[in-house]
Amino acid sequence: MKKIASFEIDHDVLERGFYFSRVDRDVFTYDLRFKKPNGGDYLDIKAMHSIEHMMATVARNSDFSDKVVYFGPMGCRTGFYLLLFGMEYDEAKAFAIDCLKKCLEFTSVPGSERIECGNYLEHDLDGAIKEIKAYVAMFD
């Protein structure tokens, strides 16, 4: 089988940050690397799950909600994928950072009740806020 594009990237040289990954037709994929790949320090599953809920909620309730395709975790636990319709790098980065800063205002994780979530017991608001603060601090 053909190797997919994300497996063509040398993960040993990637650092934490915000990266353009690819464009498929009019869908732009961005990588939000919270952790250095293969660095031995990875996102905690509960915090990661909470960030997913928080960020997806904020992004889909923003002025750019019509551009949001998807926000979700990387299986390697180093960050998240943000897929947007036709949003170039600078605008996408500003949007992502702004949304993450708004996530810091949550006092509970949206969609974390049993009826709303398939794994409602695995959330960590405090851990999510800690990880978000560390990530957005890189851009201040």
N, CA, C and O atoms as CSV, one atom per row, in Angstrom:
chain,resi,resn,atom,element,x,y,z
A,1,MET,N,N,0.825,-1.179,0.000
A,1,MET,CA,C,0.000,0.000,0.000
A,1,MET,C,C,0.870,1.243,0.000
A,1,MET,O,O,2.001,1.236,0.485
A,2,LYS,N,N,0.320,2.297,-0.549
A,2,LYS,CA,C,1.008,3.585,-0.583
A,2,LYS,C,C,1.057,4.179,0.827
A,2,LYS,O,O,0.064,4.150,1.555
A,3,LYS,N,N,2.211,4.712,1.202
A,3,LYS,CA,C,2.373,5.344,2.506
A,3,LYS,C,C,1.619,6.669,2.523
A,3,LYS,O,O,1.739,7.455,1.584
A,4,ILE,N,N,0.839,6.930,3.578
A,4,ILE,CA,C,0.088,8.181,3.643
A,4,ILE,C,C,1.021,9.347,3.971
A,4,ILE,O,O,2.100,9.160,4.534
A,5,ALA,N,N,0.585,10.538,3.611
A,5,ALA,CA,C,1.434,11.737,3.695
A,5,ALA,C,C,1.978,11.987,5.100
A,5,ALA,O,O,3.144,12.349,5.255
A,6,SER,N,N,1.153,11.798,6.116
A,6,SER,CA,C,1.620,12.105,7.475
A,6,SER,C,C,2.723,11.158,7.948
A,6,SER,O,O,3.474,11.492,8.864
A,7,PHE,N,N,2.825,9.982,7.332
A,7,PHE,CA,C,3.893,9.051,7.688
A,7,PHE,C,C,5.185,9.351,6.928
A,7,PHE,O,O,6.219,8.737,7.190
A,8,GLU,N,N,5.124,10.285,5.997
A,8,GLU,CA,C,6.310,10.696,5.238
A,8,GLU,C,C,7.131,11.752,5.988
A,8,GLU,O,O,8.269,12.036,5.614
A,9,ILE,N,N,6.557,12.327,7.035
A,9,ILE,CA,C,7.219,13.386,7.804
A,9,ILE,C,C,8.153,12.763,8.829
A,9,ILE,O,O,7.778,11.814,9.519
A,10,ASP,N,N,9.369,13.292,8.933
A,10,ASP,CA,C,10.333,12.812,9.924
A,10,ASP,C,C,9.929,13.361,11.294
A,10,ASP,O,O,10.210,14.516,11.613
A,11,HIS,N,N,9.288,12.548,12.081
A,11,HIS,CA,C,8.788,12.968,13.381
A,11,HIS,C,C,9.902,13.232,14.393
A,11,HIS,O,O,9.657,13.854,15.426
A,12,ASP,N,N,11.101,12.777,14.116
A,12,ASP,CA,C,12.213,13.045,15.028
A,12,ASP,C,C,12.708,14.486,14.945
A,12,ASP,O,O,13.449,14.930,15.823
A,13,VAL,N,N,12.315,15.218,13.914
A,13,VAL,CA,C,12.738,16.616,13.801
A,13,VAL,C,C,11.612,17.588,14.149
A,13,VAL,O,O,11.849,18.788,14.280
A,14,LEU,N,N,10.387,17.077,14.299
A,14,LEU,CA,C,9.258,17.940,14.664
A,14,LEU,C,C,9.396,18.418,16.106
A,14,LEU,O,O,9.880,17.695,16.977
A,15,GLU,N,N,8.966,19.634,16.330
A,15,GLU,CA,C,8.924,20.206,17.672
A,15,GLU,C,C,7.475,20.544,17.993
A,15,GLU,O,O,6.590,20.365,17.157
A,16,ARG,N,N,7.241,21.026,19.184
A,16,ARG,CA,C,5.913,21.524,19.533
A,16,ARG,C,C,5.609,22.722,18.642
A,16,ARG,O,O,6.519,23.455,18.255
A,17,GLY,N,N,4.340,22.923,18.317
A,17,GLY,CA,C,3.991,24.074,17.504
A,17,GLY,C,C,2.705,23.888,16.730
A,17,GLY,O,O,1.911,22.987,16.998
A,18,PHE,N,N,2.524,24.768,15.762
A,18,PHE,CA,C,1.349,24.760,14.889
A,18,PHE,C,C,1.859,24.597,13.472
A,18,PHE,O,O,2.653,25.410,12.998
A,19,TYR,N,N,1.409,23.550,12.790
A,19,TYR,CA,C,1.930,23.225,11.474
A,19,TYR,C,C,0.824,23.045,10.441
A,19,TYR,O,O,-0.236,22.490,10.732
A,20,PHE,N,N,1.092,23.525,9.236
A,20,PHE,CA,C,0.250,23.168,8.095
A,20,PHE,C,C,0.644,21.757,7.698
A,20,PHE,O,O,1.829,21.460,7.546
A,21,SER,N,N,-0.334,20.893,7.530
A,21,SER,CA,C,-0.050,19.513,7.174
A,21,SER,C,C,-0.294,19.248,5.697
A,21,SER,O,O,0.594,18.768,4.992
A,22,ARG,N,N,-1.513,19.565,5.223
A,22,ARG,CA,C,-1.857,19.244,3.841
A,22,ARG,C,C,-3.140,19.948,3.458
A,22,ARG,O,O,-3.854,20.483,4.306
A,23,VAL,N,N,-3.421,19.938,2.163
A,23,VAL,CA,C,-4.706,20.426,1.666
A,23,VAL,C,C,-5.277,19.370,0.732
A,23,VAL,O,O,-4.586,18.868,-0.155
A,24,ASP,N,N,-6.520,19.048,0.938
A,24,ASP,CA,C,-7.259,18.120,0.090
A,24,ASP,C,C,-8.472,18.881,-0.431
A,24,ASP,O,O,-9.417,19.167,0.304
A,25,ARG,N,N,-8.416,19.199,-1.725
A,25,ARG,CA,C,-9.414,20.065,-2.350
A,25,ARG,C,C,-9.465,21.371,-1.582
A,25,ARG,O,O,-8.507,22.141,-1.651
A,26,ASP,N,N,-10.526,21.660,-0.859
A,26,ASP,CA,C,-10.574,22.923,-0.115
A,26,ASP,C,C,-10.523,22.715,1.401
A,26,ASP,O,O,-10.872,23.618,2.162
A,27,VAL,N,N,-10.092,21.531,1.843
A,27,VAL,CA,C,-9.954,21.252,3.270
A,27,VAL,C,C,-8.479,21.320,3.653
A,27,VAL,O,O,-7.655,20.557,3.149
A,28,PHE,N,N,-8.165,22.244,4.551
A,28,PHE,CA,C,-6.800,22.451,5.033
A,28,PHE,C,C,-6.652,21.736,6.377
A,28,PHE,O,O,-7.467,21.919,7.282
A,29,THR,N,N,-5.604,20.923,6.494
A,29,THR,CA,C,-5.338,20.205,7.739
A,29,THR,C,C,-4.157,20.851,8.443
A,29,THR,O,O,-3.100,21.073,7.852
A,30,TYR,N,N,-4.363,21.146,9.723
A,30,TYR,CA,C,-3.317,21.724,10.566
A,30,TYR,C,C,-3.065,20.801,11.743
A,30,TYR,O,O,-3.982,20.161,12.258
A,31,ASP,N,N,-1.803,20.740,12.162
A,31,ASP,CA,C,-1.396,19.937,13.314
A,31,ASP,C,C,-1.097,20.871,14.477
A,31,ASP,O,O,-0.278,21.782,14.356
A,32,LEU,N,N,-1.750,20.644,15.581
A,32,LEU,CA,C,-1.452,21.368,16.812
A,32,LEU,C,C,-0.630,20.421,17.672
A,32,LEU,O,O,-1.182,19.565,18.363
A,33,ARG,N,N,0.691,20.574,17.629
A,33,ARG,CA,C,1.597,19.683,18.363
A,33,ARG,C,C,1.813,20.234,19.766
A,33,ARG,O,O,2.582,21.173,19.969
A,34,PHE,N,N,1.133,19.641,20.717
A,34,PHE,CA,C,1.270,20.035,22.110
A,34,PHE,C,C,2.552,19.455,22.717
A,34,PHE,O,O,3.120,20.034,23.643
A,35,LYS,N,N,2.994,18.334,22.202
A,35,LYS,CA,C,4.160,17.623,22.735
A,35,LYS,C,C,5.123,17.290,21.604
A,35,LYS,O,O,4.706,17.108,20.460
A,36,LYS,N,N,6.395,17.213,21.923
A,36,LYS,CA,C,7.403,16.826,20.937
A,36,LYS,C,C,7.228,15.347,20.605
A,36,LYS,O,O,7.218,14.509,21.506
A,37,PRO,N,N,7.089,15.022,19.329
A,37,PRO,CA,C,6.968,13.606,18.951
A,37,PRO,C,C,8.175,12.792,19.423
A,37,PRO,O,O,9.316,13.251,19.360
A,38,ASN,N,N,7.905,11.609,19.882
A,38,ASN,CA,C,8.925,10.682,20.370
A,38,ASN,C,C,9.761,11.258,21.509
A,38,ASN,O,O,10.897,10.844,21.737
A,39,GLY,N,N,9.173,12.226,22.224
A,39,GLY,CA,C,9.902,12.885,23.308
A,39,GLY,C,C,9.715,12.247,24.665
A,39,GLY,O,O,10.344,12.671,25.635
A,40,GLY,N,N,8.864,11.236,24.761
A,40,GLY,CA,C,8.665,10.556,26.034
A,40,GLY,C,C,7.629,11.201,26.932
A,40,GLY,O,O,7.253,10.619,27.950
A,41,ASP,N,N,7.158,12.391,26.581
A,41,ASP,CA,C,6.133,13.095,27.352
A,41,ASP,C,C,4.928,13.241,26.435
A,41,ASP,O,O,5.000,13.917,25.409
A,42,TYR,N,N,3.821,12.606,26.807
A,42,TYR,CA,C,2.643,12.587,25.949
A,42,TYR,C,C,1.432,13.116,26.699
A,42,TYR,O,O,1.419,13.166,27.929
A,43,LEU,N,N,0.419,13.509,25.945
A,43,LEU,CA,C,-0.807,13.996,26.544
A,43,LEU,C,C,-1.514,12.861,27.286
A,43,LEU,O,O,-1.631,11.746,26.776
A,44,ASP,N,N,-1.972,13.159,28.475
A,44,ASP,CA,C,-2.775,12.218,29.242
A,44,ASP,C,C,-4.114,12.029,28.521
A,44,ASP,O,O,-4.708,12.995,28.041
A,45,ILE,N,N,-4.574,10.807,28.450
A,45,ILE,CA,C,-5.805,10.475,27.718
A,45,ILE,C,C,-6.999,11.291,28.216
A,45,ILE,O,O,-7.768,11.810,27.407
A,46,LYS,N,N,-7.161,11.409,29.519
A,46,LYS,CA,C,-8.311,12.136,30.063
A,46,LYS,C,C,-8.243,13.620,29.720
A,46,LYS,O,O,-9.254,14.213,29.345
A,47,ALA,N,N,-7.074,14.221,29.841
A,47,ALA,CA,C,-6.917,15.633,29.495
A,47,ALA,C,C,-7.143,15.837,28.000
A,47,ALA,O,O,-7.793,16.797,27.586
A,48,MET,N,N,-6.605,14.934,27.205
A,48,MET,CA,C,-6.748,15.012,25.752
A,48,MET,C,C,-8.222,14.928,25.346
A,48,MET,O,O,-8.681,15.685,24.491
A,49,HIS,N,N,-8.941,14.021,25.952
A,49,HIS,CA,C,-10.360,13.851,25.675
A,49,HIS,C,C,-11.113,15.139,26.010
A,49,HIS,O,O,-11.990,15.565,25.258
A,50,SER,N,N,-10.770,15.751,27.131
A,50,SER,CA,C,-11.420,16.995,27.538
A,50,SER,C,C,-11.082,18.144,26.598
A,50,SER,O,O,-11.955,18.947,26.265
A,51,ILE,N,N,-9.831,18.232,26.167
A,51,ILE,CA,C,-9.449,19.276,25.205
A,51,ILE,C,C,-10.252,19.110,23.930
A,51,ILE,O,O,-10.722,20.096,23.362
A,52,GLU,N,N,-10.416,17.875,23.470
A,52,GLU,CA,C,-11.206,17.614,22.273
A,52,GLU,C,C,-12.621,18.175,22.425
A,52,GLU,O,O,-13.110,18.871,21.535
A,53,HIS,N,N,-13.273,17.881,23.535
A,53,HIS,CA,C,-14.635,18.367,23.767
A,53,HIS,C,C,-14.674,19.893,23.846
A,53,HIS,O,O,-15.551,20.528,23.260
A,54,MET,N,N,-13.728,20.470,24.566
A,54,MET,CA,C,-13.712,21.918,24.778
A,54,MET,C,C,-13.453,22.669,23.472
A,54,MET,O,O,-14.178,23.600,23.124
A,55,MET,N,N,-12.423,22.254,22.766
A,55,MET,CA,C,-12.039,22.931,21.533
A,55,MET,C,C,-13.104,22.771,20.453
A,55,MET,O,O,-13.431,23.732,19.757
A,56,ALA,N,N,-13.640,21.580,20.313
A,56,ALA,CA,C,-14.684,21.361,19.314
A,56,ALA,C,C,-15.896,22.243,19.607
A,56,ALA,O,O,-16.506,22.788,18.687
A,57,THR,N,N,-16.241,22.384,20.875
A,57,THR,CA,C,-17.375,23.220,21.270
A,57,THR,C,C,-17.124,24.680,20.934
A,57,THR,O,O,-17.976,25.341,20.342
A,58,VAL,N,N,-15.961,25.181,21.310
A,58,VAL,CA,C,-15.644,26.587,21.051
A,58,VAL,C,C,-15.565,26.852,19.549
A,58,VAL,O,O,-16.152,27.816,19.057
A,59,ALA,N,N,-14.852,26.010,18.828
A,59,ALA,CA,C,-14.666,26.220,17.389
A,59,ALA,C,C,-15.999,26.187,16.640
A,59,ALA,O,O,-16.227,26.984,15.730
A,60,ARG,N,N,-16.870,25.263,17.026
A,60,ARG,CA,C,-18.151,25.123,16.323
A,60,ARG,C,C,-19.185,26.159,16.753
A,60,ARG,O,O,-20.277,26.228,16.190
A,61,ASN,N,N,-18.832,26.964,17.757
A,61,ASN,CA,C,-19.697,28.070,18.182
A,61,ASN,C,C,-19.065,29.425,17.871
A,61,ASN,O,O,-19.530,30.457,18.355
A,62,SER,N,N,-18.021,29.419,17.076
A,62,SER,CA,C,-17.304,30.650,16.749
A,62,SER,C,C,-17.884,31.316,15.503
A,62,SER,O,O,-18.792,30.788,14.861
A,63,ASP,N,N,-17.340,32.482,15.181
A,63,ASP,CA,C,-17.729,33.186,13.951
A,63,ASP,C,C,-17.295,32.414,12.711
A,63,ASP,O,O,-17.786,32.684,11.615
A,64,PHE,N,N,-16.385,31.462,12.867
A,64,PHE,CA,C,-15.882,30.666,11.745
A,64,PHE,C,C,-16.443,29.245,11.759
A,64,PHE,O,O,-15.863,28.343,11.154
A,65,SER,N,N,-17.550,29.045,12.435
A,65,SER,CA,C,-18.109,27.694,12.567
A,65,SER,C,C,-18.366,27.030,11.215
A,65,SER,O,O,-18.285,25.808,11.095
A,66,ASP,N,N,-18.674,27.834,10.204
A,66,ASP,CA,C,-18.937,27.263,8.872
A,66,ASP,C,C,-17.667,26.773,8.185
A,66,ASP,O,O,-17.744,26.099,7.158
A,67,LYS,N,N,-16.502,27.102,8.737
A,67,LYS,CA,C,-15.229,26.648,8.175
A,67,LYS,C,C,-14.674,25.426,8.901
A,67,LYS,O,O,-13.717,24.812,8.428
A,68,VAL,N,N,-15.257,25.065,10.036
A,68,VAL,CA,C,-14.753,23.962,10.846
A,68,VAL,C,C,-15.276,22.630,10.296
A,68,VAL,O,O,-16.482,22.403,10.205
A,69,VAL,N,N,-14.337,21.769,9.936
A,69,VAL,CA,C,-14.675,20.422,9.475
A,69,VAL,C,C,-14.524,19.434,10.630
A,69,VAL,O,O,-15.399,18.598,10.858
A,70,TYR,N,N,-13.406,19.534,11.360
A,70,TYR,CA,C,-13.103,18.529,12.383
A,70,TYR,C,C,-12.007,19.038,13.296
A,70,TYR,O,O,-11.092,19.734,12.857
A,71,PHE,N,N,-12.104,18.687,14.573
A,71,PHE,CA,C,-11.019,18.850,15.532
A,71,PHE,C,C,-10.959,17.555,16.325
A,71,PHE,O,O,-11.959,17.131,16.904
A,72,GLY,N,N,-9.791,16.926,16.356
A,72,GLY,CA,C,-9.681,15.672,17.085
A,72,GLY,C,C,-8.249,15.292,17.385
A,72,GLY,O,O,-7.311,15.891,16.861
A,73,PRO,N,N,-8.088,14.288,18.235
A,73,PRO,CA,C,-6.763,13.911,18.735
A,73,PRO,C,C,-5.929,13.095,17.749
A,73,PRO,O,O,-6.453,12.374,16.900
A,74,MET,N,N,-4.635,13.234,17.894
A,74,MET,CA,C,-3.687,12.358,17.197
A,74,MET,C,C,-3.535,11.099,18.048
A,74,MET,O,O,-3.415,11.180,19.270
A,75,GLY,N,N,-3.542,9.972,17.415
A,75,GLY,CA,C,-3.407,8.712,18.144
A,75,GLY,C,C,-2.112,8.602,18.926
A,75,GLY,O,O,-2.049,7.884,19.924
A,76,CYS,N,N,-1.075,9.307,18.483
A,76,CYS,CA,C,0.219,9.247,19.164
A,76,CYS,C,C,0.237,10.067,20.454
A,76,CYS,O,O,1.216,10.036,21.200
A,77,ARG,N,N,-0.839,10.795,20.710
A,77,ARG,CA,C,-1.002,11.604,21.922
A,77,ARG,C,C,-0.023,12.780,22.006
A,77,ARG,O,O,0.345,13.206,23.101
A,78,THR,N,N,0.397,13.301,20.851
A,78,THR,CA,C,1.247,14.491,20.866
A,78,THR,C,C,0.473,15.752,20.508
A,78,THR,O,O,1.008,16.853,20.635
A,79,GLY,N,N,-0.766,15.620,20.067
A,79,GLY,CA,C,-1.525,16.804,19.708
A,79,GLY,C,C,-2.840,16.492,19.036
A,79,GLY,O,O,-3.458,15.453,19.271
A,80,PHE,N,N,-3.255,17.429,18.184
A,80,PHE,CA,C,-4.582,17.388,17.585
A,80,PHE,C,C,-4.529,17.791,16.119
A,80,PHE,O,O,-3.615,18.485,15.673
A,81,TYR,N,N,-5.540,17.334,15.383
A,81,TYR,CA,C,-5.749,17.752,14.000
A,81,TYR,C,C,-6.887,18.757,13.967
A,81,TYR,O,O,-7.911,18.576,14.626
A,82,LEU,N,N,-6.699,19.808,13.202
A,82,LEU,CA,C,-7.738,20.798,12.967
A,82,LEU,C,C,-7.937,20.887,11.462
A,82,LEU,O,O,-7.023,21.273,10.733
A,83,LEU,N,N,-9.122,20.533,10.998
A,83,LEU,CA,C,-9.445,20.577,9.573
A,83,LEU,C,C,-10.427,21.709,9.329
A,83,LEU,O,O,-11.476,21.798,9.967
A,84,LEU,N,N,-10.060,22.571,8.391
A,84,LEU,CA,C,-10.838,23.773,8.105
A,84,LEU,C,C,-11.058,23.933,6.610
A,84,LEU,O,O,-10.182,23.599,5.813
A,85,PHE,N,N,-12.219,24.441,6.225
A,85,PHE,CA,C,-12.476,24.768,4.828
A,85,PHE,C,C,-11.741,26.062,4.484
A,85,PHE,O,O,-11.995,27.109,5.080
A,86,GLY,N,N,-10.830,25.980,3.520
A,86,GLY,CA,C,-10.221,27.148,2.904
A,86,GLY,C,C,-9.618,28.198,3.803
A,86,GLY,O,O,-9.659,29.376,3.449
A,87,MET,N,N,-9.063,27.845,4.941
A,87,MET,CA,C,-8.471,28.832,5.834
A,87,MET,C,C,-6.950,28.705,5.781
A,87,MET,O,O,-6.389,27.671,6.144
A,88,GLU,N,N,-6.298,29.763,5.329
A,88,GLU,CA,C,-4.843,29.786,5.198
A,88,GLU,C,C,-4.162,29.823,6.568
A,88,GLU,O,O,-4.791,30.104,7.588
A,89,TYR,N,N,-2.865,29.534,6.561
A,89,TYR,CA,C,-2.070,29.310,7.767
A,89,TYR,C,C,-2.235,30.391,8.839
A,89,TYR,O,O,-2.605,30.074,9.969
A,90,ASP,N,N,-1.969,31.651,8.511
A,90,ASP,CA,C,-1.987,32.701,9.539
A,90,ASP,C,C,-3.358,32.846,10.187
A,90,ASP,O,O,-3.464,32.986,11.406
A,91,GLU,N,N,-4.397,32.813,9.377
A,91,GLU,CA,C,-5.756,32.924,9.900
A,91,GLU,C,C,-6.109,31.691,10.738
A,91,GLU,O,O,-6.729,31.814,11.795
A,92,ALA,N,N,-5.717,30.516,10.270
A,92,ALA,CA,C,-5.998,29.275,10.997
A,92,ALA,C,C,-5.274,29.250,12.340
A,92,ALA,O,O,-5.849,28.845,13.351
A,93,LYS,N,N,-4.035,29.677,12.350
A,93,LYS,CA,C,-3.265,29.702,13.600
A,93,LYS,C,C,-3.905,30.655,14.603
A,93,LYS,O,O,-4.084,30.303,15.769
A,94,ALA,N,N,-4.248,31.858,14.157
A,94,ALA,CA,C,-4.892,32.835,15.043
A,94,ALA,C,C,-6.218,32.288,15.564
A,94,ALA,O,O,-6.545,32.445,16.741
A,95,PHE,N,N,-6.973,31.649,14.683
A,95,PHE,CA,C,-8.251,31.050,15.067
A,95,PHE,C,C,-8.050,29.969,16.130
A,95,PHE,O,O,-8.747,29.958,17.144
A,96,ALA,N,N,-7.117,29.077,15.904
A,96,ALA,CA,C,-6.863,27.980,16.842
A,96,ALA,C,C,-6.432,28.498,18.210
A,96,ALA,O,O,-6.937,28.042,19.236
A,97,ILE,N,N,-5.510,29.441,18.226
A,97,ILE,CA,C,-5.020,29.978,19.502
A,97,ILE,C,C,-6.135,30.719,20.230
A,97,ILE,O,O,-6.280,30.589,21.445
A,98,ASP,N,N,-6.924,31.497,19.486
A,98,ASP,CA,C,-8.048,32.215,20.094
A,98,ASP,C,C,-9.051,31.231,20.702
A,98,ASP,O,O,-9.526,31.440,21.818
A,99,CYS,N,N,-9.368,30.178,19.982
A,99,CYS,CA,C,-10.294,29.166,20.498
A,99,CYS,C,C,-9.740,28.498,21.746
A,99,CYS,O,O,-10.469,28.299,22.718
A,100,LEU,N,N,-8.467,28.152,21.729
A,100,LEU,CA,C,-7.867,27.505,22.895
A,100,LEU,C,C,-7.890,28.421,24.112
A,100,LEU,O,O,-8.126,27.965,25.231
A,101,LYS,N,N,-7.648,29.702,23.898
A,101,LYS,CA,C,-7.717,30.659,25.021
A,101,LYS,C,C,-9.128,30.715,25.586
A,101,LYS,O,O,-9.299,30.829,26.800
A,102,LYS,N,N,-10.134,30.637,24.737
A,102,LYS,CA,C,-11.523,30.625,25.206
A,102,LYS,C,C,-11.827,29.337,25.967
A,102,LYS,O,O,-12.668,29.336,26.866
A,103,CYS,N,N,-11.158,28.252,25.620
A,103,CYS,CA,C,-11.338,26.992,26.351
A,103,CYS,C,C,-10.934,27.132,27.814
A,103,CYS,O,O,-11.452,26.418,28.674
A,104,LEU,N,N,-10.022,28.037,28.097
A,104,LEU,CA,C,-9.549,28.237,29.468
A,104,LEU,C,C,-10.638,28.800,30.375
A,104,LEU,O,O,-10.484,28.791,31.597
A,105,GLU,N,N,-11.726,29.285,29.804
A,105,GLU,CA,C,-12.831,29.846,30.580
A,105,GLU,C,C,-13.811,28.785,31.076
A,105,GLU,O,O,-14.660,29.077,31.919
A,106,PHE,N,N,-13.707,27.570,30.569
A,106,PHE,CA,C,-14.636,26.522,30.989
A,106,PHE,C,C,-14.432,26.163,32.454
A,106,PHE,O,O,-13.303,26.086,32.939
A,107,THR,N,N,-15.543,25.944,33.149
A,107,THR,CA,C,-15.492,25.464,34.529
A,107,THR,C,C,-15.943,24.001,34.608
A,107,THR,O,O,-15.887,23.373,35.665
A,108,SER,N,N,-16.383,23.486,33.479
A,108,SER,CA,C,-16.703,22.069,33.348
A,108,SER,C,C,-16.503,21.702,31.880
A,108,SER,O,O,-16.477,22.575,31.012
A,109,VAL,N,N,-16.363,20.426,31.615
A,109,VAL,CA,C,-16.132,19.958,30.252
A,109,VAL,C,C,-17.480,19.806,29.547
A,109,VAL,O,O,-18.329,19.045,30.010
A,110,PRO,N,N,-17.690,20.517,28.438
A,110,PRO,CA,C,-18.953,20.371,27.721
A,110,PRO,C,C,-19.109,18.962,27.147
A,110,PRO,O,O,-18.142,18.351,26.692
A,111,GLY,N,N,-20.318,18.471,27.178
A,111,GLY,CA,C,-20.599,17.160,26.606
A,111,GLY,C,C,-20.003,16.005,27.373
A,111,GLY,O,O,-19.710,14.961,26.789
A,112,SER,N,N,-19.815,16.170,28.682
A,112,SER,CA,C,-19.145,15.118,29.452
A,112,SER,C,C,-20.085,14.326,30.354
A,112,SER,O,O,-19.637,13.614,31.252
A,113,GLU,N,N,-21.365,14.449,30.120
A,113,GLU,CA,C,-22.329,13.645,30.863
A,113,GLU,C,C,-22.508,12.297,30.152
A,113,GLU,O,O,-22.257,12.185,28.953
A,114,ARG,N,N,-22.930,11.311,30.876
A,114,ARG,CA,C,-23.078,9.957,30.334
A,114,ARG,C,C,-23.907,9.939,29.048
A,114,ARG,O,O,-23.539,9.267,28.085
A,115,ILE,N,N,-25.002,10.659,29.028
A,115,ILE,CA,C,-25.895,10.655,27.873
A,115,ILE,C,C,-25.259,11.341,26.648
A,115,ILE,O,O,-25.704,11.136,25.519
A,116,GLU,N,N,-24.217,12.154,26.881
A,116,GLU,CA,C,-23.589,12.946,25.814
A,116,GLU,C,C,-22.286,12.359,25.280
A,116,GLU,O,O,-21.843,12.732,24.194
A,117,CYS,N,N,-21.675,11.460,26.017
A,117,CYS,CA,C,-20.313,11.026,25.692
A,117,CYS,C,C,-20.167,9.521,25.870
A,117,CYS,O,O,-20.654,8.953,26.848
A,118,GLY,N,N,-19.500,8.886,24.928
A,118,GLY,CA,C,-19.310,7.444,24.965
A,118,GLY,C,C,-18.294,6.954,25.973
A,118,GLY,O,O,-18.190,5.750,26.206
A,119,ASN,N,N,-17.539,7.864,26.579
A,119,ASN,CA,C,-16.569,7.504,27.609
A,119,ASN,C,C,-16.529,8.649,28.624
A,119,ASN,O,O,-15.480,9.249,28.860
A,120,TYR,N,N,-17.680,8.936,29.213
A,120,TYR,CA,C,-17.846,10.117,30.051
A,120,TYR,C,C,-17.007,10.112,31.327
A,120,TYR,O,O,-16.811,11.165,31.933
A,121,LEU,N,N,-16.516,8.968,31.740
A,121,LEU,CA,C,-15.702,8.903,32.957
A,121,LEU,C,C,-14.257,9.342,32.725
A,121,LEU,O,O,-13.525,9.587,33.684
A,122,GLU,N,N,-13.844,9.442,31.476
A,122,GLU,CA,C,-12.453,9.802,31.190
A,122,GLU,C,C,-12.327,11.248,30.718
A,122,GLU,O,O,-12.109,11.521,29.537
A,123,HIS,N,N,-12.468,12.158,31.666
A,123,HIS,CA,C,-12.267,13.585,31.431
A,123,HIS,C,C,-11.431,14.156,32.570
A,123,HIS,O,O,-11.470,13.663,33.697
A,124,ASP,N,N,-10.677,15.202,32.255
A,124,ASP,CA,C,-9.844,15.868,33.258
A,124,ASP,C,C,-9.749,17.349,32.890
A,124,ASP,O,O,-8.878,17.751,32.118
A,125,LEU,N,N,-10.646,18.149,33.447
A,125,LEU,CA,C,-10.659,19.585,33.160
A,125,LEU,C,C,-9.360,20.251,33.590
A,125,LEU,O,O,-8.783,21.019,32.820
A,126,ASP,N,N,-8.887,19.975,34.797
A,126,ASP,CA,C,-7.655,20.606,35.284
A,126,ASP,C,C,-6.456,20.237,34.412
A,126,ASP,O,O,-5.632,21.093,34.087
A,127,GLY,N,N,-6.362,18.970,34.036
A,127,GLY,CA,C,-5.277,18.537,33.162
A,127,GLY,C,C,-5.363,19.189,31.793
A,127,GLY,O,O,-4.342,19.560,31.216
A,128,ALA,N,N,-6.579,19.331,31.268
A,128,ALA,CA,C,-6.778,19.972,29.967
A,128,ALA,C,C,-6.345,21.426,30.017
A,128,ALA,O,O,-5.654,21.903,29.117
A,129,ILE,N,N,-6.747,22.124,31.058
A,129,ILE,CA,C,-6.383,23.539,31.193
A,129,ILE,C,C,-4.868,23.696,31.309
A,129,ILE,O,O,-4.290,24.605,30.714
A,130,LYS,N,N,-4.234,22.823,32.064
A,130,LYS,CA,C,-2.764,22.865,32.201
A,130,LYS,C,C,-2.095,22.695,30.837
A,130,LYS,O,O,-1.171,23.438,30.508
A,131,GLU,N,N,-2.549,21.731,30.046
A,131,GLU,CA,C,-1.954,21.478,28.728
A,131,GLU,C,C,-2.227,22.635,27.757
A,131,GLU,O,O,-1.348,23.025,26.989
A,132,ILE,N,N,-3.426,23.170,27.795
A,132,ILE,CA,C,-3.757,24.302,26.924
A,132,ILE,C,C,-2.894,25.511,27.276
A,132,ILE,O,O,-2.351,26.167,26.387
A,133,LYS,N,N,-2.768,25.803,28.552
A,133,LYS,CA,C,-1.939,26.948,28.977
A,133,LYS,C,C,-0.503,26.791,28.499
A,133,LYS,O,O,0.097,27.752,28.017
A,134,ALA,N,N,0.052,25.599,28.626
A,134,ALA,CA,C,1.432,25.354,28.194
A,134,ALA,C,C,1.564,25.539,26.681
A,134,ALA,O,O,2.567,26.072,26.207
A,135,TYR,N,N,0.568,25.105,25.933
A,135,TYR,CA,C,0.617,25.228,24.480
A,135,TYR,C,C,0.476,26.683,24.039
A,135,TYR,O,O,1.287,27.158,23.245
A,136,VAL,N,N,-0.525,27.396,24.531
A,136,VAL,CA,C,-0.732,28.781,24.061
A,136,VAL,C,C,0.393,29.712,24.519
A,136,VAL,O,O,0.635,30.743,23.892
A,137,ALA,N,N,1.076,29.358,25.602
A,137,ALA,CA,C,2.203,30.173,26.080
A,137,ALA,C,C,3.307,30.267,25.029
A,137,ALA,O,O,4.069,31.234,25.019
A,138,MET,N,N,3.401,29.279,24.151
A,138,MET,CA,C,4.428,29.316,23.098
A,138,MET,C,C,4.180,30.456,22.105
A,138,MET,O,O,5.100,30.869,21.398
A,139,PHE,N,N,2.959,30.960,22.048
A,139,PHE,CA,C,2.592,31.937,21.037
A,139,PHE,C,C,2.367,33.329,21.603
A,139,PHE,O,O,2.049,34.253,20.854
A,140,ASP,N,N,2.525,33.498,22.901
A,140,ASP,CA,C,2.343,34.820,23.536
A,140,ASP,C,C,3.603,35.646,23.469
A,140,ASP,O,O,3.626,36.778,23.952
